[in-house]
């Protein structure tokens, strides 16, 4: 890991960055992690991290278009920037062609007249493009463009944004925006301590609920309103915040991703650092995706792929801004769990049962407390109440000395890592005493204590002062948010413990299979089944014994060599669905059947005007579980690998799982675990267990193919892949491949 370059870079670093296809100007303000490393498709394996220290804490700020004329929009912005500059200790320089001073500060007429280098330029102009070259000549490091009317407005605006982005790439500076706002220059509370939440939003207003967490005592360190991301993007800020010592969690509101690969590199960096990333990602529905595109002008991405990629790299996806607040706050402030067990403790049996039911359904583990622990709790709780988990105290014990004893006893159990106490409504003095006992116990333990304060009023002293006044108790207002945040907390630490980056495991050089496969590719064309199977064979994926023939006599000879019974199929680049056209014959057991099948298949092809490269005479493969394994290209993330139930079930059930390469064997097995039909692989109704190891091996070989042939392969579909009984392997019975 290289340290910050702070404006300089070595010749070696420049050469390696250029070799990766990155602009040298990115390295000027960046921290590079092994910048010369790239995968077999030529993509960099590690993100370049921009050094944004001088963006958030500049020594000097130039305001282009500064104003102090009351009633003008630029005046309000200038006033806010002046106040912010004073808070961060920066000199503000107004720039205006006709003014001599702004708010009593001497004004310079142009960027070229700046007397010294400037860290940050804020552009209060309708068209920032003409100013970019001037800023480059003045060696300005960062710029912010508030102007709208770019990609969010349609095709013409997108073209204008691309011209702006191109000018920025040439300039060497880094740009925030366009179509951004003043959120980065808000007043942050400095009287709060502890790990902070760093905020990234593409819509400023959507970040307001998170920003106001400060009023509840939650520390915020940064706010990056990325806007249209012509240059600086969400991924840049994730990478930067992941390396900041004060940041405990990163909260994101994302409408669209500029580049899916960059986002995953940033998420990978955060996972390496153990910093949780919590994100609301718009675009789960067609309506949401369409609205997001009109707002930011970015691709929202196929949501299923986005969702899988986020989970694959440890990004915690939530749906609502309230969930974003609660989950990010818990992950930022809570210590690492010492156990996974969750205990629900309440003053009402009904409350405990309801909460435990929801928590278990969400996947939280609620261990039954040992009998010895239950006996201990019954010292203070009546015998007729259940204390196995959930723990019901009946109410009265919380009002005296027994309340704290019960809490301490639960937390002392080694299987317990989280104690959750839902208080559905204030009932002084019991609820007040309970809240105080929970706060005191949380201060004395290294385990997580959560409280759900269910009162809709929220003005009670026990809530506003006792619970919110504690940085050790995680306080929620709803059952759902509490359960979701606790699950995210446990999942995050499970994910990052011993985290091994898939990019570290990604192949650096092409395999011998790559050279064989390249010779088979036909740019812009679909391969016949025979050619597609040759492609699979090149990557060590088993296919049936088969021969391609062009006469009935050759078909009979081939059947004798392959061994009866045989399957005969028409093979041609035009054919995607042979069965529907009657171009597949199964279970042929004699030479006469083979001759008749050959004539019938060629007659159908002739009638349908289908060009064939021949007829395949194939080995009949024993029964197993039909699966599908494939490769498609996503607009954001590039090649993706899919696995699922195959045959006709893939169209009927659409029971599939998807991942973005690179990934390892563990991830391939987790894909199978997501399938609703996973039990079929274990054997049902007397069927033997399938060879799951062979299936996983095929998925990994297809992944290698997707990476190495990224520039050549548009689509691959192995369907069905017959997974035979355990120990017998898997055979690709049919395949479709489309070249780019």
FENSULGI-V937521 format. One record per residue. RES is the residue in one letter. PHI is phi in whole degrees, -180 to 180 (* if undefined). NEAR is the number of other C-alpha atoms within 10 Angstrom. D_LAST is the distance of its C-alpha to the last C-alpha in Angstrom with 2 decimals. Layout:
res = <RES & RES>
phi = <PHI & PHI>
near = <NEAR & NEAR>
d_last = <D_LAST & D_LAST>
This chain:
res = <X & X & X & X & X & X & X & X & X & X & X & X & X & X & X & X & X & X & X & X & X & X & X & X & X & X & X & X & X & X & X & X & X & X & X & X & X & X & X & X & X & X & X & X & X & X & X & X & X & X & X & X & X & X & X & X & X & X & X & X & X & X & X & X & X & X & X & X & X & X & X & X & X & X & X & X & X & X & X & X & X & X & X & X & X & X & X & X & X & X & X & X & X & X & X & X & X & X & X & X & X & X & X & X & X & X & X & X & X & X & X & X & X & X & X & X & X & X & X & X & X & X & X & X & X & X & X & X & X & X & X & X & X & X & X & X & X & X & X & X & X & X & X & X & X & X & X & X & X & X & X & X & X & X & X & X & X & X & X & X & X & X & X & X & X & X & X & X & X & X & X & X & X & X & X & X & X & X & X & X & X & X & X & X & X & X & X & X & X & X & X & X & X & X & X & X & X & X & X & X & X & X & X & X & X & X & X & X & X & X & X & X & X & X & X & X & X & X & X & X & X & X & X & X & X & X & X & X & X & X & X & X & X & X & X & X & X & X & X & X & X & X & X & X & X & X & X & X & X & X & X & X & X & X & X & X & X & X & X & X & X & X & X & X & X & X & X & X & X & X & X & X & X & X & X & X & X & X & X & X & X & X & X & X & X & X & X & X & X & X & X & X & X & X & X & X & X & X & X & X & X & X & X & X & X & X & X & X & X & X & X & X & X & X & X & X & X & X & X & X & X & X & X & X & X & X & X & X & X & X & X & X & X & X & X & X & X & X & X & X & X & X & X & X & X & X & X & X & X & X & X & X & X & X & X & X & X & X & X & X & X & X & X & X & X & X & X & X & X & X & X & X & X & X & X & X & X & X & X & X & X & X & X & X & X & X & X & X & X & X & X & X & X & X & X & X & X & X & X & X & X & X & X & X & X & X & X & X & X & X & X & X & X & X & X & X & X & X & X & X & X & X & X & X & X & X & X & X & X & X & X & X & X & X & X & X & X & X & X & X & X & X & X & X & X & X & X & X & X & X & X & X & X & X & X & X & X & X & X & X & X & X & X & X & X & X & X & X & X & X & X & X & X & X & X & X & X & X & X & X & X & X & X & X & X & X & X & X & X & X & X & X & X & X & X & X & X & X & X & X & X & X & X & X & X & X & X & X & X & X & X & X & X & X & X & X & X & X & X & X & X & X & X & X & X & X & X & X & X & X & X & X & X & X & X & X & X & X & X & X & X & X & X & X & X & X & X & X & X & X & X & X & X & X & X & X & X & X & X & X & X & X & X & X & X & X & X & X & X & X & X & X & X & X & X & X & X & X & X & X & X & X & X & X & X & X & X & X & X & X & X & X & X & X & X & X & X & X & X & X & X & X & X & X & X & X & X & X & X & X & X & X & X & X & X & X & X & X & X & X & X & X & X & X & X & X & X & X & X & X & X & X & X & X & X & X & X & X & X & X & X & X & X & X & X & X & X & X & X & X & X & X & X & X & X & X & X & X & X & X & X & X & X & X & X & X & X & X & X & X & X & X & X & X & X & X & X & X & X & X & X & X & X & X & X & X & X & X & X & X & X & X & X & X & X & X & X & X & X & X & X & X & X & X & X & X & X & X & X & X & X & X & X & X & X & X & X & X & X & X & X & X & X & X & X & X & X & X & X & X & X & X & X & X & X & X & X & X & X & X>
phi = <* & -87 & -82 & -64 & -84 & 46 & 94 & -130 & -150 & -79 & -60 & -64 & -64 & -59 & -63 & -71 & -66 & -63 & -62 & -83 & 86 & -99 & -72 & -57 & -65 & -63 & -72 & -57 & -110 & -126 & -108 & -106 & -107 & 45 & -66 & -83 & -76 & -147 & -86 & -67 & -92 & 90 & -85 & -59 & -91 & -131 & -77 & -84 & -100 & -67 & -83 & -95 & -56 & -79 & -78 & -81 & -134 & -74 & -90 & -147 & -132 & -105 & -108 & -85 & 92 & -60 & -149 & -129 & -81 & -61 & 93 & -93 & -56 & -63 & -70 & -61 & -67 & -61 & -62 & -67 & -67 & -65 & -64 & -65 & -61 & -65 & -67 & -94 & 77 & -106 & -83 & -104 & -119 & -73 & -125 & -156 & -70 & -120 & -103 & -94 & -155 & -136 & 52 & 79 & -104 & -57 & -104 & -107 & -76 & -156 & -62 & -64 & -89 & -60 & -79 & -148 & -59 & -119 & -76 & -136 & -116 & -107 & -99 & -98 & -130 & -69 & -125 & -77 & -56 & -63 & -83 & -60 & -64 & -63 & -65 & -63 & -64 & -85 & 62 & -73 & -86 & -135 & -141 & -125 & -116 & -84 & -55 & -106 & 93 & -110 & -60 & -70 & -100 & 128 & -63 & -64 & -66 & -64 & -65 & -64 & -67 & -66 & -64 & -64 & -61 & -64 & -64 & -66 & -60 & -72 & -78 & 93 & -92 & -114 & -117 & -100 & 112 & -74 & 62 & -110 & -149 & -92 & -59 & -65 & -111 & -70 & -88 & -97 & -67 & -108 & -96 & -102 & -126 & 87 & -58 & -109 & -98 & -100 & -115 & -129 & -139 & -97 & -129 & -59 & -64 & -70 & -89 & -58 & -61 & -71 & -60 & -76 & -58 & -58 & -71 & -102 & 93 & -93 & -79 & -116 & -105 & -147 & -141 & -113 & -90 & -80 & 60 & -82 & 58 & -63 & -134 & -60 & -130 & -53 & -60 & -61 & -74 & -60 & -61 & -68 & -64 & -62 & -97 & -86 & -65 & -83 & -87 & -98 & -159 & -116 & -107 & -127 & -114 & -119 & -93 & -154 & -101 & -69 & -149 & -63 & -65 & -62 & -62 & -69 & -61 & -68 & -62 & -63 & -63 & -63 & -64 & -60 & -83 & 75 & -96 & -71 & -116 & -114 & -138 & -92 & -118 & -72 & 121 & -67 & -116 & -62 & -65 & -63 & -64 & -65 & -67 & -62 & -63 & -71 & -83 & -114 & 72 & -119 & -69 & -85 & 82 & -62 & -62 & -63 & -72 & -57 & -61 & -65 & -64 & -62 & -64 & -60 & -109 & 82 & -79 & -90 & -95 & -124 & -98 & -115 & -67 & -66 & -67 & -60 & -60 & -67 & -70 & -64 & -63 & -61 & -67 & -71 & -102 & -79 & -74 & -61 & -67 & -98 & -159 & -93 & -70 & -115 & -115 & -101 & -128 & -149 & -96 & -140 & -62 & -64 & -63 & -62 & -65 & -62 & -66 & -62 & -63 & -66 & -66 & -66 & -62 & -81 & 102 & -79 & -90 & -110 & -69 & -72 & -66 & -58 & -59 & -63 & -71 & -64 & -62 & -63 & -65 & -71 & -65 & -117 & -116 & -54 & -61 & -76 & -93 & -79 & -127 & -75 & 125 & -73 & -103 & -108 & -94 & 81 & 105 & -62 & -60 & -73 & -85 & -138 & -64 & -69 & -57 & -69 & -60 & -63 & -61 & -63 & -66 & -63 & -66 & -76 & -70 & -66 & -81 & -95 & -112 & -139 & -112 & -118 & -121 & -81 & -111 & -71 & -164 & -69 & -142 & -62 & -87 & -62 & -66 & -66 & -65 & -62 & -61 & -66 & -62 & -65 & -64 & -64 & -67 & -63 & -69 & -101 & -128 & -98 & -98 & -82 & -117 & -119 & -129 & -106 & -94 & -87 & -64 & -73 & -78 & 76 & -105 & -65 & -63 & -62 & -83 & -67 & -101 & -70 & -75 & -70 & -77 & -101 & -89 & -98 & -92 & -92 & -109 & -125 & -109 & -135 & -59 & -60 & -66 & -64 & -62 & -63 & -69 & -66 & -63 & -63 & -61 & -68 & -64 & -62 & -71 & -66 & -67 & -85 & -69 & 69 & -58 & -117 & -65 & -64 & -69 & -69 & -93 & -66 & -65 & -91 & -126 & -64 & -83 & -58 & -61 & -60 & -67 & -64 & -67 & -58 & -67 & -91 & -74 & -128 & -51 & 76 & -125 & -89 & -85 & -68 & -58 & -61 & -68 & -63 & -70 & -62 & -62 & -63 & -61 & -61 & -99 & 75 & -92 & -69 & -126 & -66 & -63 & -160 & -136 & -95 & -126 & -129 & -153 & -64 & -64 & -65 & -65 & -65 & -62 & -63 & -62 & -65 & -74 & -69 & 102 & -72 & -73 & -129 & -113 & -121 & -139 & -70 & -127 & -165 & -65 & -79 & -86 & -110 & -127 & -76 & -60 & -61 & -93 & 74 & -100 & -134 & -124 & -117 & 73 & -79 & -121 & -147 & -62 & -65 & -65 & -66 & -63 & -63 & -64 & -60 & -63 & -66 & -65 & -70 & -64 & -62 & -62 & -66 & -64 & -86 & 57 & -105 & -79 & -110 & -97 & 148 & -114 & -89 & -108 & -120 & -62 & -79 & -103 & -60 & -72 & -161 & -100 & -82 & -124 & -125 & -132 & -151 & -129 & -135 & -107 & -99 & -60 & -95 & -105 & 82 & -66 & -128 & -114 & -122 & -136 & -174 & -67 & -106 & 63 & -73 & -64 & -64 & -84 & -79 & -101 & 49 & -93 & -135 & -129 & -130 & -142 & -104 & -64 & -87 & -148 & -106 & -61 & -58 & -69 & -63 & -70 & -68 & -61 & -64 & -65 & -77 & -73 & -65 & -95 & -55 & -61 & -60 & -73 & -87 & 95 & -130 & 52 & 87 & -72 & -73 & -60 & -83 & -81 & -63 & -60 & -67 & -63 & -61 & -63 & -64 & -59 & -69 & -69 & -65 & -61 & -60 & -61 & -62 & -70 & -74 & -103 & -54 & -81 & -116 & -107 & -90 & -157 & -139 & -138 & -100 & -157 & -91 & -97 & -85 & -93 & -81 & -57 & -48 & 90 & -107 & 91 & -140 & -128 & -81 & -79 & -150 & -154 & -129 & -136 & -122 & -91 & -83>
near = <8 & 11 & 9 & 17 & 16 & 16 & 12 & 13 & 17 & 11 & 9 & 10 & 18 & 20 & 14 & 17 & 23 & 16 & 16 & 17 & 12 & 17 & 15 & 18 & 20 & 20 & 27 & 21 & 26 & 25 & 23 & 21 & 16 & 17 & 24 & 19 & 19 & 19 & 21 & 21 & 16 & 17 & 14 & 23 & 25 & 22 & 24 & 24 & 25 & 22 & 21 & 19 & 13 & 16 & 20 & 15 & 16 & 21 & 17 & 21 & 25 & 25 & 26 & 24 & 20 & 28 & 23 & 18 & 12 & 9 & 8 & 10 & 12 & 20 & 19 & 16 & 20 & 23 & 16 & 16 & 21 & 20 & 17 & 18 & 19 & 12 & 13 & 14 & 13 & 18 & 15 & 25 & 23 & 29 & 29 & 19 & 13 & 10 & 16 & 14 & 17 & 20 & 15 & 8 & 11 & 13 & 23 & 22 & 16 & 16 & 25 & 14 & 11 & 17 & 10 & 11 & 15 & 24 & 22 & 27 & 26 & 24 & 23 & 22 & 17 & 12 & 16 & 19 & 18 & 11 & 15 & 23 & 18 & 15 & 24 & 20 & 12 & 17 & 16 & 24 & 24 & 24 & 26 & 24 & 23 & 20 & 17 & 18 & 16 & 23 & 25 & 22 & 15 & 15 & 12 & 13 & 16 & 19 & 13 & 16 & 25 & 16 & 14 & 21 & 22 & 14 & 18 & 22 & 18 & 13 & 19 & 24 & 24 & 25 & 25 & 24 & 26 & 29 & 24 & 24 & 22 & 15 & 21 & 19 & 21 & 14 & 11 & 18 & 14 & 10 & 8 & 14 & 13 & 14 & 20 & 24 & 32 & 28 & 28 & 28 & 24 & 28 & 22 & 19 & 12 & 15 & 23 & 13 & 13 & 24 & 23 & 15 & 16 & 17 & 10 & 11 & 16 & 25 & 28 & 28 & 21 & 22 & 25 & 26 & 29 & 30 & 29 & 29 & 25 & 26 & 22 & 21 & 24 & 26 & 23 & 22 & 25 & 28 & 25 & 20 & 26 & 27 & 16 & 15 & 10 & 18 & 23 & 27 & 28 & 29 & 27 & 30 & 25 & 22 & 28 & 25 & 25 & 22 & 18 & 22 & 20 & 23 & 24 & 23 & 23 & 27 & 26 & 27 & 23 & 25 & 24 & 17 & 15 & 20 & 28 & 28 & 29 & 26 & 26 & 20 & 24 & 22 & 23 & 16 & 11 & 12 & 11 & 14 & 22 & 15 & 16 & 23 & 21 & 15 & 20 & 27 & 26 & 20 & 20 & 27 & 23 & 17 & 16 & 13 & 20 & 24 & 18 & 17 & 23 & 21 & 14 & 22 & 25 & 26 & 24 & 23 & 20 & 21 & 13 & 14 & 19 & 15 & 23 & 25 & 23 & 23 & 31 & 28 & 27 & 27 & 28 & 26 & 22 & 19 & 14 & 16 & 17 & 14 & 15 & 19 & 20 & 26 & 28 & 24 & 27 & 24 & 22 & 16 & 19 & 11 & 19 & 22 & 18 & 12 & 22 & 23 & 14 & 14 & 22 & 13 & 10 & 13 & 11 & 21 & 16 & 21 & 15 & 16 & 21 & 13 & 11 & 9 & 16 & 20 & 15 & 16 & 23 & 17 & 12 & 17 & 24 & 14 & 12 & 9 & 13 & 17 & 25 & 19 & 20 & 26 & 25 & 23 & 24 & 16 & 16 & 13 & 19 & 26 & 17 & 12 & 12 & 16 & 21 & 19 & 18 & 23 & 21 & 17 & 13 & 25 & 21 & 14 & 14 & 12 & 19 & 22 & 22 & 24 & 21 & 26 & 26 & 25 & 22 & 20 & 14 & 19 & 11 & 12 & 11 & 17 & 21 & 19 & 20 & 25 & 21 & 18 & 22 & 26 & 23 & 17 & 20 & 23 & 16 & 11 & 13 & 17 & 23 & 26 & 25 & 25 & 25 & 22 & 25 & 17 & 16 & 11 & 10 & 14 & 10 & 14 & 12 & 21 & 23 & 12 & 13 & 19 & 23 & 20 & 14 & 17 & 18 & 25 & 26 & 26 & 23 & 24 & 19 & 19 & 18 & 15 & 20 & 24 & 24 & 18 & 24 & 23 & 19 & 23 & 23 & 19 & 16 & 21 & 20 & 14 & 17 & 19 & 12 & 9 & 16 & 14 & 18 & 17 & 21 & 14 & 13 & 18 & 17 & 16 & 13 & 16 & 14 & 10 & 17 & 18 & 12 & 15 & 20 & 15 & 9 & 15 & 21 & 14 & 14 & 12 & 15 & 24 & 27 & 23 & 24 & 23 & 20 & 24 & 23 & 20 & 24 & 23 & 16 & 19 & 20 & 14 & 19 & 19 & 21 & 17 & 15 & 20 & 20 & 19 & 20 & 14 & 14 & 19 & 14 & 17 & 23 & 20 & 16 & 22 & 26 & 15 & 14 & 19 & 16 & 17 & 17 & 25 & 22 & 26 & 25 & 29 & 26 & 21 & 20 & 15 & 20 & 16 & 11 & 14 & 12 & 8 & 12 & 14 & 22 & 18 & 19 & 14 & 14 & 18 & 14 & 14 & 17 & 12 & 14 & 26 & 16 & 11 & 23 & 28 & 12 & 15 & 21 & 22 & 13 & 15 & 19 & 12 & 9 & 10 & 9 & 16 & 15 & 17 & 17 & 20 & 26 & 24 & 31 & 24 & 23 & 20 & 18 & 10 & 11 & 24 & 23 & 24 & 24 & 25 & 26 & 22 & 26 & 19 & 17 & 16 & 13 & 20 & 22 & 18 & 24 & 21 & 28 & 22 & 26 & 27 & 29 & 23 & 18 & 13 & 14 & 18 & 10 & 10 & 13 & 14 & 18 & 20 & 22 & 25 & 27 & 27 & 22 & 23 & 21 & 18 & 13 & 9 & 16 & 23 & 16 & 13 & 21 & 22 & 13 & 14 & 17 & 15 & 15 & 15 & 13 & 18 & 24 & 16 & 15 & 10 & 6 & 6 & 14 & 16 & 19 & 24 & 21 & 20 & 16 & 21 & 25 & 21 & 18 & 25 & 25 & 20 & 16 & 24 & 26 & 24 & 25 & 29 & 25 & 25 & 21 & 21 & 15 & 17 & 26 & 22 & 20 & 25 & 21 & 25 & 22 & 21 & 27 & 27 & 26 & 24 & 22 & 17 & 12 & 12 & 19 & 30 & 23 & 25 & 20 & 20 & 26 & 22 & 26 & 21 & 19 & 16>
d_last = <36.27 & 37.23 & 39.75 & 39.55 & 39.36 & 41.41 & 40.29 & 40.02 & 37.56 & 37.92 & 36.29 & 34.59 & 33.14 & 31.89 & 30.21 & 28.52 & 27.37 & 25.91 & 24.16 & 22.43 & 21.21 & 24.05 & 26.61 & 30.02 & 31.71 & 30.22 & 32.14 & 35.29 & 35.91 & 34.11 & 34.75 & 32.11 & 31.58 & 30.41 & 28.27 & 27.01 & 25.40 & 21.66 & 19.41 & 17.17 & 14.20 & 16.72 & 17.80 & 21.58 & 23.26 & 26.30 & 26.99 & 29.16 & 32.08 & 33.69 & 37.44 & 38.56 & 42.22 & 43.18 & 41.38 & 43.38 & 46.48 & 46.66 & 49.77 & 49.47 & 47.92 & 47.71 & 47.70 & 46.46 & 48.27 & 50.88 & 53.63 & 56.92 & 57.78 & 58.47 & 56.43 & 53.33 & 50.10 & 49.69 & 53.15 & 52.35 & 49.21 & 51.20 & 53.92 & 51.56 & 49.93 & 53.41 & 54.44 & 51.29 & 51.77 & 55.31 & 54.25 & 51.73 & 54.05 & 52.06 & 53.54 & 52.45 & 52.37 & 52.32 & 50.64 & 51.82 & 52.72 & 56.04 & 57.41 & 59.62 & 59.27 & 57.55 & 59.44 & 61.81 & 59.16 & 59.00 & 56.04 & 54.12 & 52.97 & 49.42 & 46.87 & 47.93 & 51.49 & 50.69 & 53.14 & 51.12 & 47.58 & 46.39 & 44.28 & 43.21 & 43.12 & 43.16 & 42.15 & 44.29 & 42.95 & 41.07 & 38.51 & 37.73 & 35.52 & 38.48 & 39.98 & 37.06 & 37.79 & 41.47 & 40.79 & 38.76 & 41.65 & 44.04 & 42.07 & 41.71 & 39.68 & 38.68 & 38.68 & 38.63 & 37.71 & 39.18 & 38.23 & 36.26 & 34.54 & 31.06 & 27.81 & 29.99 & 31.16 & 28.00 & 25.78 & 28.52 & 29.44 & 25.89 & 25.83 & 29.25 & 28.15 & 25.28 & 27.95 & 30.17 & 27.59 & 26.87 & 30.64 & 31.08 & 28.51 & 30.48 & 33.79 & 33.86 & 35.31 & 33.90 & 33.96 & 34.63 & 33.68 & 33.85 & 35.23 & 36.94 & 40.62 & 43.61 & 42.99 & 42.49 & 46.04 & 47.82 & 51.03 & 50.39 & 53.34 & 54.54 & 57.13 & 54.69 & 53.81 & 51.65 & 47.86 & 46.19 & 43.31 & 40.86 & 39.29 & 35.96 & 35.45 & 33.30 & 36.18 & 39.54 & 41.60 & 39.69 & 40.84 & 44.50 & 45.32 & 44.11 & 45.93 & 49.15 & 49.12 & 51.22 & 54.05 & 53.92 & 54.14 & 50.46 & 49.53 & 46.58 & 45.55 & 42.80 & 41.04 & 37.77 & 36.90 & 33.37 & 33.00 & 29.80 & 28.76 & 27.91 & 28.58 & 30.40 & 28.78 & 29.79 & 28.23 & 30.44 & 33.53 & 32.80 & 32.46 & 35.64 & 37.69 & 36.83 & 38.74 & 41.76 & 44.76 & 46.16 & 43.06 & 43.34 & 40.45 & 37.77 & 37.64 & 34.67 & 34.17 & 30.46 & 29.19 & 25.65 & 23.85 & 22.73 & 20.38 & 20.06 & 19.70 & 22.84 & 24.65 & 24.14 & 25.29 & 28.33 & 29.01 & 28.87 & 31.39 & 33.65 & 33.54 & 34.53 & 37.42 & 38.34 & 38.17 & 37.20 & 34.76 & 35.56 & 33.38 & 33.55 & 30.01 & 30.04 & 27.55 & 28.54 & 29.04 & 27.39 & 30.51 & 30.47 & 26.85 & 27.60 & 30.79 & 29.31 & 26.71 & 29.60 & 31.61 & 29.39 & 26.39 & 23.95 & 21.36 & 23.22 & 20.23 & 20.03 & 23.54 & 23.12 & 20.62 & 22.91 & 25.88 & 24.54 & 23.38 & 26.82 & 28.68 & 26.68 & 27.83 & 31.27 & 31.14 & 33.78 & 32.69 & 35.59 & 35.94 & 39.01 & 40.55 & 43.61 & 41.55 & 39.94 & 43.47 & 44.94 & 42.16 & 41.65 & 45.42 & 45.98 & 43.25 & 44.52 & 48.13 & 48.37 & 48.99 & 46.92 & 47.93 & 50.33 & 49.69 & 47.41 & 50.24 & 50.99 & 54.49 & 55.37 & 58.92 & 60.71 & 64.12 & 63.23 & 62.25 & 60.36 & 58.33 & 57.53 & 56.51 & 54.28 & 52.53 & 52.19 & 50.63 & 47.95 & 47.33 & 46.98 & 44.57 & 42.39 & 42.26 & 45.05 & 47.30 & 50.97 & 52.93 & 56.37 & 58.89 & 61.06 & 64.46 & 66.22 & 64.35 & 65.19 & 68.83 & 68.80 & 67.44 & 70.09 & 72.68 & 71.83 & 70.17 & 72.15 & 71.66 & 70.67 & 67.49 & 64.20 & 63.06 & 60.48 & 57.51 & 57.57 & 60.89 & 63.32 & 66.32 & 68.14 & 68.55 & 71.92 & 71.07 & 68.83 & 71.91 & 73.72 & 73.36 & 71.53 & 68.34 & 67.37 & 68.41 & 65.99 & 63.03 & 63.80 & 64.19 & 60.78 & 59.07 & 60.91 & 59.18 & 56.61 & 54.09 & 54.01 & 51.57 & 51.64 & 54.58 & 53.92 & 56.89 & 56.37 & 59.31 & 58.93 & 61.73 & 64.40 & 67.64 & 69.86 & 71.30 & 69.16 & 65.76 & 66.97 & 68.29 & 65.17 & 62.92 & 65.09 & 65.17 & 61.38 & 61.10 & 63.74 & 62.13 & 58.70 & 60.29 & 61.73 & 58.66 & 55.28 & 53.85 & 52.15 & 54.46 & 53.04 & 55.07 & 54.11 & 56.61 & 56.55 & 59.07 & 57.68 & 60.20 & 59.01 & 62.10 & 63.97 & 65.22 & 63.90 & 60.38 & 60.54 & 62.67 & 62.62 & 59.03 & 57.20 & 59.51 & 58.13 & 55.04 & 55.12 & 55.03 & 51.79 & 52.95 & 51.03 & 52.02 & 50.10 & 49.59 & 45.86 & 45.19 & 47.31 & 45.63 & 42.11 & 43.07 & 44.83 & 41.93 & 39.56 & 42.17 & 42.43 & 38.69 & 38.00 & 40.54 & 39.45 & 35.85 & 36.86 & 39.54 & 38.18 & 34.74 & 32.28 & 29.24 & 25.96 & 24.82 & 27.68 & 26.38 & 22.74 & 21.86 & 22.33 & 21.23 & 18.63 & 20.22 & 21.03 & 18.55 & 15.67 & 16.73 & 17.08 & 13.70 & 11.92 & 13.93 & 12.59 & 8.85 & 8.09 & 5.36 & 4.86 & 7.29 & 9.01 & 11.16 & 14.87 & 16.92 & 18.43 & 15.30 & 14.06 & 17.57 & 17.55 & 14.70 & 17.04 & 19.97 & 18.57 & 18.75 & 22.21 & 21.57 & 24.21 & 23.64 & 26.56 & 28.28 & 26.94 & 26.91 & 25.04 & 27.79 & 28.42 & 32.10 & 34.52 & 36.51 & 33.55 & 32.74 & 36.30 & 36.20 & 32.95 & 34.56 & 37.51 & 35.43 & 33.25 & 36.42 & 37.57 & 36.76 & 33.24 & 30.37 & 28.89 & 25.57 & 23.80 & 20.46 & 17.95 & 14.34 & 15.78 & 17.61 & 16.76 & 20.43 & 22.72 & 25.85 & 26.43 & 26.62 & 28.98 & 26.65 & 27.67 & 31.15 & 32.50 & 35.61 & 36.54 & 39.60 & 40.89 & 40.11 & 41.21 & 38.84 & 35.97 & 36.99 & 37.37 & 34.02 & 32.29 & 34.02 & 33.29 & 29.56 & 29.21 & 31.54 & 29.49 & 26.27 & 28.29 & 29.82 & 26.53 & 25.05 & 22.29 & 21.10 & 21.48 & 20.83 & 23.89 & 25.67 & 25.27 & 28.63 & 28.24 & 30.64 & 32.04 & 31.48 & 34.23 & 34.17 & 32.77 & 30.93 & 27.69 & 25.01 & 21.35 & 19.02 & 15.43 & 12.60 & 11.26 & 10.38 & 13.50 & 14.00 & 16.75 & 16.30 & 12.67 & 12.04 & 14.92 & 16.60 & 18.67 & 21.63 & 24.17 & 26.38 & 24.62 & 25.47 & 26.69 & 27.76 & 24.31 & 24.56 & 28.29 & 28.73 & 25.38 & 26.87 & 24.05 & 23.76 & 20.90 & 20.64 & 18.70 & 18.39 & 20.46 & 23.24 & 25.98 & 27.73 & 30.03 & 27.24 & 25.69 & 29.17 & 29.62 & 26.59 & 28.53 & 31.68 & 30.19 & 29.71 & 32.52 & 32.52 & 32.78 & 36.21 & 34.79 & 33.65 & 37.24 & 38.71 & 40.42 & 43.23 & 43.98 & 40.46 & 39.96 & 37.83 & 34.22 & 32.77 & 31.30 & 30.96 & 28.67 & 26.54 & 26.33 & 25.36 & 22.41 & 21.28 & 21.64 & 19.79 & 16.81 & 17.11 & 17.14 & 13.96 & 12.31 & 13.89 & 13.32 & 9.66 & 8.94 & 7.01 & 5.06 & 5.41 & 5.00 & 8.34 & 11.22 & 14.61 & 17.67 & 20.41 & 23.12 & 23.55 & 27.25 & 29.09 & 32.32 & 35.70 & 36.23 & 36.04 & 34.20 & 30.57 & 27.51 & 25.73 & 22.31 & 23.53 & 20.33 & 16.60 & 13.47 & 9.94 & 6.71 & 3.80 & 0.00>
